[in-house]
Amino acid sequence: MEVLSGHSFGPVTRHAIPVTAVAAATLLRFLAPLDTAPFLLYLPIVFLVALALGRGPGVLAVASSLLAAAWFFQRSDHAVGLNPGQVVALAQYLVVGLAMVWVCDALRRSMIEREEVLGRIDAANAGLRASQAALEDSRRDAEAAREAAEDANRAKSSFLANMSHELRTPLSAVIGYSEMLEEEAEELGQDGLLKDLGKIKSNAKHLLGLINDVLDLSKVEADKMETYAEDIDLEAFLRDAAGTVEALVSKKGNRLVLDLGDGLGTVRTDATKLRQCLFNLLSNAAKFTEAGTIILRAHREPGANGDHLVLSVQDTGIGMSPEQVERLFQRFVQADGSTTRKYGGTGLGLALTKAFAQLLGGDVTVTSAIGQGTRFILVVPAALSERDGADVVERPASDGATGSGARGLVLVIDDEASQRDLMGRFLARQGFSVRTAGDGRTGLDLARGLAPRVILLDVMMPEVDGWTVLTTLKGDPATQDIPVVMVSFVADAALSASLGAADAVPKPVDWARLKGVLDRLGEGAGDVLVVDDDVDMRERLRTVLERSGWLVREAGDGVEALDRVREATPRLVLLDLTMPVMDGFAFLHRLRSMPGCADIPVVVLSARDVTTAERQQLSEADRVLRKGDASLQDIATELRKLDNYQTDGREAVTNRSSL
């Protein structure tokens, strides 16, 4: 590619190269037939041509290889035209090929820009070395060379930020569309294309993972990270942040203590980034502390340039040596290799915390001693100086509803239009009606007005981030019972669960995993909840009920069943009485006390005779059937009768009967 790119080919030569390459590959396959799909022969040519020569020759390579592939199909079948499967395969190859051309062309432009930047860096370094060697007393020249090097470093960070963003968005789309193409190819029986599409998807995911690791830090270094100043009640903000991470802190037996000074008042800063700094510091303390105490202190300090907010997070954890502290805020670095192996993590959290603190006009420092714990001190101005001419972020309008809606309404809150489009198409195919919102505030308004069955929520959004939206949803009585699934590049499962999210699905979206989550939470997700500690009995009931058109969820005891009910309210419950942990009597009593569960029909399945006293305890059940006396089909019929009663709008049956 370097050889091709280094020559100034004319337009005719640049467009002749891809045609010649495709022709050579076609001749090779014609003379020595290979046991492989023609696309596998042409895709490397498309990749190299687009990467070396640009978009135009790449498109020409796709077009010429498409014609050649069509000729091979026609020749193999000895037919005049193409069959539908071959047309679909050619269309899929066209989409994948054009996507590859698009991505490779963007990468090619980025690589050219990188060479220019590296050239400037080399020139600056050469100038610095010459200045130091020639005149050590020439401080003015040395300073000029140092500034030139810093400018080059900022240019490098700017390049990384631009390249990361420009590649992440199309790569996410490539991954999403390739997964959809996989489904379509599987439905059409095109097994030969599934392996190729899988390779495209896996390589795109690998590249996306590398890009995401450097995106945030490069944005900060390149001065492309924006801030959104807003007034916040500091004491309420800190208590809310502490409550958010309390579950993570207590997970290892730790205790979180708040020590808030008087007169904290109101501050004006970027709440999202300040909250992220606190989350990172508190999460870090919780990770390295067991059965200890974590103290969050805050006070306000007056200064010549205005008040400053001083926050400190102190723990009684494992502590660090001076050597470990010295490299603590370096990206991708933890205390040492053993720390990474034992506690996990990427080493980016504290580096981002320091970067965000400096972005807010402050800084973060640390003191620590091995075996005595660690103390982080975060100092930021009480009033963030807003940049002149800062862009005003407008609220994107929400999209209209799509999909049939047979399984209920799903609200998608994501600031990326391509992700909203992919989600909408996927959800519509799953039988959901879909509404989308491009920012957190619009999403909150729609959630209150529409009361959707499930909310799919991104984290990194302007103005109001996903964590704030989730906390607001769970704090509002009108929306607190709506299941929320976090779908984001930073979908932290532990933090999501502690804030009340039903689940977390990382981007790029694993559509099979998302389907499983929606099957568990969506309308019709588990029409019948089967609660029985006998695995074989649950399996037999599931088989019969699914044949009758029911969707089934299972639980092995009462405690697990209550968790299933909290995830999604079932239409009917099949309940065994004798179970470990929590039996059927206790579950039934707890179920009836839960909001919205007083009228759920419950059919009790008992393997033993029920006494008179137990019948009184089961007065809240709708039916009591004895295992063995009632066949599985009888049970399915009884459930259908009870469901019909509910559908017709009848009141819950008050006279409980037993068969």
C-alpha positions in Angstrom: 0.0 0.0 0.0 2.9 2.3 0.8 4.4 1.7 -2.6 1.1 2.4 -4.4 0.3 5.5 -2.3 3.8 6.9 -2.7 3.4 7.3 -6.5 1.3 10.0 -8.1 -0.7 7.8 -10.5 -2.9 9.5 -13.0 -6.7 8.9 -12.9 -6.6 6.3 -15.7 -3.9 4.3 -14.0 -5.6 4.5 -10.6 -8.8 3.1 -12.0 -7.1 0.6 -14.2 -5.4 -1.1 -11.3 -8.5 -2.4 -9.6 -10.0 -3.6 -12.9 -6.7 -5.4 -13.7 -6.5 -7.0 -10.2 -10.1 -8.2 -10.4 -9.5 -9.6 -13.9 -6.4 -11.4 -12.8 -8.2 -12.9 -9.8 -11.1 -13.9 -12.1 -8.7 -15.6 -14.6 -6.9 -17.4 -11.8 -10.2 -18.9 -10.5 -11.3 -19.7 -14.0 -8.1 -21.6 -14.9 -7.7 -23.2 -11.5 -11.1 -23.5 -9.9 -10.9 -23.1 -6.1 -13.2 -24.6 -3.6 -14.3 -21.3 -2.2 -16.8 -18.6 -2.7 -15.8 -16.0 -5.3 -16.4 -13.2 -2.7 -13.5 -14.5 -0.6 -11.2 -14.0 -3.6 -12.4 -10.4 -4.3 -12.7 -9.0 -0.7 -8.9 -8.7 -0.1 -8.6 -6.9 -3.5 -11.4 -4.5 -2.5 -9.8 -3.9 0.9 -6.3 -3.2 -0.5 -7.5 -1.1 -3.4 -9.7 1.1 -1.2 -7.0 1.4 1.4 -4.2 2.3 -1.1 -6.0 4.2 -3.9 -9.1 5.7 -2.3 -12.9 5.5 -2.6 -13.3 5.8 -6.4 -11.0 2.8 -7.3 -12.5 0.9 -4.4 -16.1 1.3 -5.7 -14.8 0.3 -9.2 -13.3 -2.8 -7.6 -16.6 -3.7 -5.9 -18.5 -3.1 -9.2 -16.2 -5.2 -11.4 -15.9 -8.0 -8.8 -19.7 -8.0 -8.5 -20.1 -8.5 -12.2 -17.4 -11.3 -12.1 -19.2 -13.0 -9.2 -22.5 -12.8 -11.1 -20.8 -14.4 -14.1 -19.4 -17.2 -12.0 -22.9 -17.8 -10.5 -24.5 -17.9 -14.0 -21.8 -20.1 -15.4 -22.0 -22.6 -12.5 -25.8 -23.1 -13.0 -25.7 -23.0 -16.8 -28.7 -20.7 -16.7 -29.5 -17.5 -18.4 -30.5 -15.5 -15.3 -29.7 -15.6 -11.6 -31.9 -17.3 -9.0 -33.2 -15.3 -6.0 -30.6 -16.7 -3.6 -27.8 -15.6 -5.8 -29.4 -12.1 -6.2 -29.6 -11.8 -2.4 -26.0 -13.0 -2.0 -24.8 -10.4 -4.6 -26.8 -7.7 -2.8 -25.2 -8.6 0.5 -21.7 -8.6 -1.0 -22.5 -5.2 -2.5 -23.5 -3.8 0.9 -20.5 -5.3 2.7 -18.1 -4.2 -0.1 -19.3 -0.6 -0.1 -19.1 -0.5 3.7 -15.5 -1.8 3.6 -14.7 0.8 0.9 -16.1 3.6 3.2 -14.2 2.5 6.2 -10.9 1.9 4.4 -11.1 5.3 2.7 -11.6 7.0 6.0 -8.7 5.0 7.4 -6.5 5.9 4.4 -7.2 9.6 4.9 -6.4 9.3 8.6 -3.2 7.5 7.9 -2.1 10.3 5.5 -2.9 12.9 8.2 -0.9 10.8 10.7 2.2 10.8 8.5 2.0 14.5 8.3 1.6 14.8 12.0 4.5 12.4 12.6 6.6 14.4 10.2 6.0 17.6 12.2 6.8 15.7 15.4 10.1 14.5 13.9 10.9 17.9 12.7 10.2 19.4 16.1 12.3 16.8 17.9 15.2 17.3 15.4 15.1 21.0 16.0 15.1 20.4 19.8 18.1 18.0 19.6 20.0 20.5 17.4 19.3 23.3 19.8 20.4 21.4 22.9 23.6 20.1 21.1 24.6 23.5 19.6 23.8 26.1 22.3 22.9 25.0 25.8 22.6 28.6 26.8 20.1 29.4 24.0 17.1 29.0 26.2 14.9 31.0 23.8 15.4 28.5 21.0 15.0 25.5 23.3 11.7 26.9 24.6 10.5 27.5 21.1 11.4 23.9 20.2 9.6 22.6 23.3 6.4 24.5 22.4 6.6 23.1 18.9 6.8 19.6 20.3 3.8 20.3 22.5 1.8 21.6 19.5 2.7 18.4 17.6 1.6 16.3 20.6 -1.8 18.2 20.7 -2.0 17.6 16.9 -1.4 13.9 17.5 -4.2 13.8 20.2 -6.5 15.7 17.8 -5.8 13.1 15.1 -6.5 10.3 17.5 -9.8 11.9 18.7 -11.0 12.5 15.2 -10.0 9.1 13.9 -11.5 7.3 16.9 -14.9 9.1 16.5 -14.9 8.8 12.7 -14.2 5.1 12.8 -16.3 4.2 15.9 -19.6 5.3 14.4 -19.3 3.5 11.0 -17.8 0.5 12.7 -20.8 0.2 15.0 -23.1 0.5 12.0 -21.0 -2.2 10.2 -21.3 -4.5 13.1 -25.0 -4.0 13.4 -25.8 -4.4 9.8 -23.5 -7.4 9.4 -25.4 -9.1 12.2 -28.7 -8.3 10.4 -27.2 -9.7 7.2 -26.3 -12.9 9.1 -29.9 -13.3 10.2 -31.2 -12.8 6.7 -28.6 -15.1 5.2 -29.5 -17.8 7.7 -33.2 -17.4 6.9 -32.5 -17.7 3.2 -30.3 -20.7 3.7 -27.1 -19.0 2.5 -24.8 -20.9 4.8 -21.8 -20.1 2.7 -22.0 -16.4 3.5 -22.4 -16.8 7.3 -18.7 -17.5 7.9 -17.6 -14.5 5.8 -20.1 -12.2 7.6 -18.9 -13.6 10.9 -15.3 -12.7 10.1 -16.3 -9.2 9.1 -18.2 -8.7 12.4 -15.4 -10.2 14.6 -12.7 -8.1 13.1 -14.8 -4.9 13.3 -15.5 -5.7 17.0 -11.8 -6.1 17.6 -10.9 -2.8 16.0 -13.7 -1.1 17.8 -12.4 -2.3 21.2 -9.0 -0.8 20.4 -10.5 2.5 19.4 -12.7 2.8 22.5 -9.8 2.5 24.8 -8.2 5.7 23.7 -11.2 7.8 22.7 -12.0 9.6 25.9 -8.5 10.4 26.9 -7.5 11.6 23.4 -10.6 13.8 23.4 -9.5 15.5 26.6 -5.9 15.9 25.4 -7.1 17.3 22.0 -9.3 19.8 23.8 -12.4 18.3 22.1 -14.2 17.3 25.3 -17.0 19.8 26.0 -18.3 20.9 29.5 -21.9 21.8 30.4 -22.1 24.0 33.4 -25.2 23.9 35.6 -26.2 24.9 39.1 -26.3 22.0 41.6 -27.1 21.7 45.3 -23.8 20.3 46.4 -25.0 18.5 49.6 -27.9 16.8 47.8 -25.6 16.0 44.9 -23.0 14.3 47.1 -25.6 12.3 49.0 -27.1 11.2 45.8 -23.7 10.1 44.4 -23.0 8.3 47.7 -26.3 6.5 47.5 -25.6 5.5 44.0 -22.4 3.6 44.8 -23.5 2.4 48.3 -24.3 -1.1 46.9 -20.8 -1.4 45.4 -19.2 -0.2 48.6 -21.1 -2.7 50.8 -20.5 -5.6 48.4 -17.2 -6.4 50.2 -18.5 -5.6 53.7 -17.4 -1.9 53.6 -19.1 1.0 55.3 -19.5 4.4 53.6 -19.3 7.5 55.8 -20.2 11.0 54.7 -18.5 14.0 56.4 -20.0 17.1 54.8 -18.9 20.5 56.0 -21.3 23.4 56.7 -22.2 25.9 54.0 -21.6 23.8 50.9 -24.3 25.7 49.1 -24.7 25.7 45.4 -21.9 25.2 42.8 -21.9 25.7 39.1 -20.0 23.0 37.3 -20.3 20.0 34.9 -22.4 17.6 37.0 -21.8 14.7 34.7 -18.0 14.9 34.8 -17.9 15.7 38.6 -20.2 12.7 39.2 -18.0 10.5 37.1 -14.9 11.6 39.1 -16.7 10.7 42.4 -17.9 7.4 41.0 -14.4 6.5 39.9 -12.8 7.4 43.2 -15.4 5.7 45.3 -15.5 2.6 43.1 -11.7 2.4 43.3 -11.8 2.6 47.1 -14.5 -0.1 47.2 -12.4 -2.3 44.9 -9.3 -2.3 47.1 -10.9 -2.3 50.5 -12.5 -5.3 52.3 -14.5 -5.0 55.6 -13.3 -1.5 56.0 -14.4 2.1 56.0 -14.6 4.6 53.1 -15.1 8.2 54.1 -16.3 10.9 51.6 -15.5 14.4 53.0 -16.4 17.7 51.4 -15.9 21.4 52.4 -15.8 24.7 50.7 -12.6 26.8 50.7 -12.5 30.5 49.9 -9.7 31.8 47.7 -8.4 34.8 45.8 -10.0 33.6 42.6 -13.2 32.4 44.1 -14.3 29.5 46.2 -13.1 26.0 45.6 -14.8 22.7 46.3 -12.5 20.2 48.2 -13.6 16.6 48.0 -11.7 13.7 49.5 -12.2 9.9 49.4 -10.3 8.0 52.1 -10.3 4.2 52.6 -8.7 1.7 54.9 -7.7 -0.6 52.0 -4.4 -2.2 50.9 -2.6 1.1 50.2 0.3 1.8 47.8 4.0 2.4 47.9 5.5 5.7 46.7 6.6 4.0 43.5 3.1 2.8 42.8 1.7 6.3 43.6 4.1 7.9 41.2 2.7 6.0 38.2 -0.9 5.8 39.4 -2.5 8.4 37.0 -0.8 7.0 33.9 -3.2 5.5 31.4 -3.5 1.7 31.2 -1.5 1.4 34.5 -2.5 0.0 37.8 -0.4 -0.3 41.0 1.4 -3.4 39.6 0.8 -6.5 37.5 -0.5 -8.5 40.5 -3.1 -5.8 41.2 -4.4 -6.1 37.7 -4.6 -9.9 37.9 -6.4 -9.9 41.3 -8.7 -6.9 41.0 -9.1 -6.5 37.2 -9.7 -3.2 35.4 -8.1 -1.4 32.5 -6.1 1.3 34.4 -8.1 4.1 32.7 -10.4 5.1 35.5 -8.0 7.3 37.5 -6.4 8.7 34.4 -9.8 9.8 33.3 -10.6 11.2 36.7 -7.4 13.4 36.6 -8.2 14.5 33.1 -11.8 15.4 34.0 -10.6 17.2 37.1 -8.2 19.3 35.1 -11.0 19.9 32.5 -13.1 21.3 35.3 -10.3 23.7 36.3 -9.0 21.6 39.2 -6.8 18.6 40.0 -6.7 15.4 42.0 -3.9 14.3 44.3 -3.2 11.1 46.3 -1.5 10.1 49.5 -1.1 6.4 50.5 0.8 4.0 52.6 0.9 0.2 52.2 -1.5 -1.4 54.7 -2.9 1.9 55.9 -5.2 2.9 53.0 -5.3 5.6 50.4 -6.7 9.2 50.3 -7.6 11.0 47.1 -8.2 14.8 47.2 -10.2 16.3 44.4 -10.2 20.2 44.2 -12.3 22.0 41.6 -13.6 25.6 41.3 -17.1 26.2 42.8 -17.9 28.1 39.6 -16.8 26.6 36.2 -15.6 29.2 33.8 -17.6 28.7 30.6 -15.8 28.8 27.3 -16.5 31.7 25.1 -18.6 30.8 22.1 -19.4 27.3 23.5 -21.8 25.4 21.4 -25.3 25.2 22.6 -26.5 21.6 22.4 -30.1 21.4 21.2 -32.4 18.7 22.2 -33.0 16.3 19.3 -36.6 15.7 18.5 -38.0 12.3 19.3 -38.8 9.9 16.5 -42.3 8.6 15.9 -43.5 5.2 16.9 -42.6 2.2 14.7 -43.3 -1.5 14.8 -46.5 -3.5 15.2 -46.5 -3.2 19.0 -47.9 -6.6 19.6 -45.5 -7.1 22.5 -45.7 -3.6 23.9 -43.9 -0.3 23.5 -40.1 0.0 24.0 -38.5 3.5 24.4 -34.9 3.8 23.0 -32.9 6.7 24.5 -29.6 7.2 22.5 -27.9 10.2 21.0 -26.5 8.3 18.0 -29.0 8.2 15.1 -27.5 5.1 13.6 -27.9 3.2 16.9 -31.5 4.4 17.2 -32.2 3.1 13.7 -30.6 -0.3 14.4 -32.5 -0.7 17.6 -35.7 0.3 16.0 -35.4 -2.2 13.2 -34.4 -5.0 15.6 -37.2 -4.2 18.0 -39.8 -4.0 15.2 -38.8 -7.5 14.0 -39.3 -8.7 17.6 -42.9 -7.5 17.6 -42.4 -4.3 19.7 -43.6 -0.8 19.0 -40.7 1.6 19.2 -40.3 5.3 20.2 -36.9 6.9 20.3 -35.3 9.9 21.9 -32.0 11.6 21.1 -31.2 12.9 24.5 -31.9 12.3 28.2 -34.4 15.1 28.8 -36.6 14.1 25.9 -36.4 10.5 27.0 -37.6 11.4 30.5 -40.5 13.3 29.1 -41.5 10.4 26.8 -41.1 7.9 29.6 -43.5 9.8 31.8 -46.0 10.3 29.0 -45.9 6.9 27.3 -45.2 4.5 30.2 -43.3 2.1 27.9 -42.9 -1.6 28.7 -39.1 -1.4 28.6 -36.6 1.4 28.3 -33.2 0.9 26.4 -30.9 3.6 27.7 -27.4 4.8 26.5 -25.0 6.2 29.1 -22.7 8.8 27.3 -25.1 11.5 26.2 -24.7 15.3 26.2 -26.2 17.5 29.0 -28.0 14.7 30.9 -26.1 11.4 30.9 -27.7 7.9 31.2 -26.8 7.5 34.9 -28.8 10.6 35.8 -31.7 9.5 33.6 -31.7 6.1 35.3 -31.6 7.7 38.8 -34.5 10.1 37.9 -36.6 7.2 36.4 -36.2 5.1 39.6 -36.9 8.1 41.8 -40.2 9.0 40.1 -43.3 6.9 41.2 -44.7 7.2 37.7 -41.7 5.5 36.1 -39.9 3.6 38.9 -41.4 0.2 37.9 -40.5 0.4 34.2 -37.6 -2.0 33.5 -34.5 -0.2 32.2 -31.7 -1.9 30.3 -28.4 0.0 29.9 -27.1 -0.3 26.3 -23.7 1.5 26.0 -20.0 1.3 25.4 -19.6 1.9 29.2 -22.5 -0.2 30.4 -21.1 -1.1 33.9 -23.2 -4.1 35.0 -22.5 -3.6 38.8 -23.2 0.2 38.7 -26.3 -0.4 36.5 -27.7 -2.9 39.0 -27.0 -0.7 42.0 -28.9 2.2 40.3 -31.9 -0.1 39.7 -31.4 -1.2 36.0 -32.8 -4.5 35.1 -29.8 -5.4 33.0 -26.8 -4.0 31.1 -25.9 -4.8 27.4 -22.6 -3.5 26.1 -22.1 -2.0 22.7 -21.6 -3.2 20.0 -24.9 -4.8 20.8 -25.1 -8.6 21.0 -28.5 -9.0 19.5 -29.0 -12.5 20.8 -28.3 -11.3 24.3 -30.6 -8.3 23.9 -33.3 -10.6 22.6 -33.0 -12.7 25.7 -33.3 -9.7 27.9 -36.4 -8.4 26.1 -37.9 -11.9 26.2 -37.5 -11.7 30.0 -38.7 -8.2 30.4 -41.0 -7.3 27.5 -44.8 -7.6 27.1 -45.6 -11.3 27.0 -42.2 -12.1 28.5 -43.1 -15.0 30.7 -46.9 -15.0 30.3 -46.8 -17.9 32.8 -44.4 -18.0 35.8 -43.9 -21.7 36.8 -42.6 -21.9 40.4 -41.5 -25.5 41.3 -38.3 -27.0 42.7 -38.7 -30.1 40.5 -36.7 -29.4 37.4 -38.4 -32.2 35.4 -41.9 -30.9 36.4 -41.0 -27.4 35.2 -39.7 -28.8 31.9 -42.9 -30.8 31.3 -45.1 -27.8 32.1 -43.0 -25.6 29.9 -43.3 -28.0 26.9 -47.1 -28.2 27.2 -47.7 -24.5 27.9 -45.4 -23.4 25.0 -47.3 -25.7 22.6 -50.5 -23.9 23.8 -49.0 -20.5 22.8 -47.7 -19.4 26.2 -44.4 -17.8 27.0 -42.9 -19.4 30.1 -40.5 -18.3 32.8 -39.3 -20.5 35.6 -38.2 -20.2 39.3 -37.0 -23.0 41.6 -38.2 -21.4 44.9 -40.2 -18.6 46.3 -37.3 -16.1 46.6 -36.3 -16.6 43.0 -39.9 -16.3 41.9 -40.2 -12.9 43.6 -37.2 -11.7 41.7 -38.8 -12.9 38.4 -42.0 -11.0 39.4 -40.0 -7.8 40.1 -38.4 -8.1 36.6 -41.7 -8.4 34.8 -45.2 -9.0 36.1 -46.6 -12.3 34.8 -50.2 -12.9 33.6 -50.5 -16.1 35.6 -48.6 -18.1 38.1 -48.3 -21.9 38.5 -47.2 -22.5 42.1 -45.9 -25.5 43.9 -46.3 -25.6 47.7 -43.3 -27.6 49.0 -40.1 -25.9 48.1 -36.8 -25.0 49.8 -35.7 -21.4 50.8 -39.3 -20.1 50.6 -42.4 -22.3 50.2 -45.5 -21.6 48.2 -47.5 -20.3 51.2 -45.0 -17.6 52.0 -44.6 -16.7 48.3 -48.3 -16.3 47.7 -48.6 -14.0 50.7 -45.7 -11.9 49.6 -47.0 -11.8 46.0 -50.3 -10.4 47.0 -48.6 -7.6 49.0 -46.6 -6.4 45.9 -47.9 -3.4 43.9 -50.0 -4.5 40.9 -49.9 -8.2 41.9 -53.1 -8.5 43.9 -55.2 -9.8 41.0 -52.7 -12.0 39.2 -54.4 -15.5 38.8 -52.5 -18.1 40.8 -53.0 -21.9 40.3 -51.6 -24.0 43.1 -50.1 -27.4 42.2 -49.8 -29.7 45.2 -48.3 -33.2 45.3 -50.0 -33.9 48.6 -53.4 -33.5 50.2 -54.2 -30.0 51.4 -55.5 -29.7 55.0 -58.3 -27.4 56.0 -55.9 -25.0 57.7 -53.8 -24.9 54.5 -56.8 -24.2 52.4 -57.5 -21.1 54.5 -53.9 -20.0 53.9 -54.5 -20.6 50.1 -57.6 -18.4 50.1 -55.7 -15.9 47.9 -55.1 -18.6 45.2 -57.6 -18.9 42.3 -57.3 -22.7 41.8 -55.8 -25.6 43.8 -55.0 -28.6 41.7 -53.4 -31.8 42.8 -50.5 -33.2 40.9 -51.4 -36.5 39.4 -55.2 -35.9 39.4 -55.0 -33.1 36.8 -53.1 -33.8 33.5 -50.7 -31.3 32.0 -53.3 -30.5 29.3 -55.9 -29.9 32.0 -53.6 -27.4 33.7 -53.1 -25.6 30.3 -56.8 -25.5 29.8 -57.4 -24.1 33.3 -54.8 -21.4 32.7 -56.5 -20.4 29.4 -59.9 -20.1 31.2 -58.4 -17.9 33.9 -56.7 -15.7 31.3 -59.9 -15.3 29.4 -61.6 -14.1 32.5 -58.9 -11.5 32.9 -59.1 -10.5 29.3 -62.9 -10.0 29.5 -62.3 -7.6 32.4 -64.0 -9.7 35.1 -63.1 -9.2 38.7 -60.8 -11.6 40.4 -62.5 -14.8 41.6 -63.4 -14.5 45.3 -64.7 -18.0 45.9 -61.6 -20.1 45.7 -62.3 -23.6 44.5 -60.4 -26.8 44.5 -60.5 -29.7 42.1 
